[in-house]
Amino acid sequence: LSYTTQWKDLKDYLSSVGRVLRCEVPQGANGKGKGYATVLFETAEEAERAVGVFNGREYMGRCLRVRHDKFA
């Protein structure tokens, strides 16, 4: 992700494929994003759709790498 990505903007962007329950964009001590996010969709089907639709797509000048969380 772009280091200027805000959680609300990302949530709005991803909500086109399903209901986003939580969207976290961790920030460093400088207040900028760390370049990744964790997003929780309401259903597994919505999460699967998000991977298919958004993986490899450009967002805010950066190519997204979308995958299932291996610890979920």
C-alpha positions, -999 to 999 in steps of 0.1 A, spaced: 0 0 0 9 36 -3 23 49 29 -3 76 29 -33 52 28 -59 58 54 -81 30 67 -114 47 58 -103 52 22 -92 16 19 -124 3 35 -145 24 11 -125 10 -19 -127 -26 -8 -164 -25 1 -174 -28 -35 -170 -66 -31 -186 -70 3 -192 -58 38 -159 -48 55 -162 -54 92 -127 -41 101 -99 -24 82 -66 -17 100 -37 2 84 -8 0 109 12 32 113 48 38 123 62 63 148 62 89 120 24 86 116 27 72 81 14 38 71 37 8 71 26 -3 36 1 -30 45 -33 -35 59 -55 -62 74 -91 -63 63 -119 -85 77 -149 -92 55 -183 -104 68 -181 -137 49 -154 -160 35 -170 -156 1 -165 -118 2 -129 -123 12 -123 -147 -17 -140 -122 -41 -117 -95 -28 -86 -116 -35 -98 -123 -71 -108 -87 -78 -81 -66 -61 -49 -88 -63 -26 -71 -88 -47 -40 -91 -32 -6 -87 -44 16 -58 -29 50 -50 1 44 -73 10 10 -58 2 -25 -70 -19 -44 -44 -9 -79 -33 -41 -93 -17 -41 -127 0 -58 -146 27 -42 -142 62 -25 -174 70 -31 -168 107 -69 -162 104 
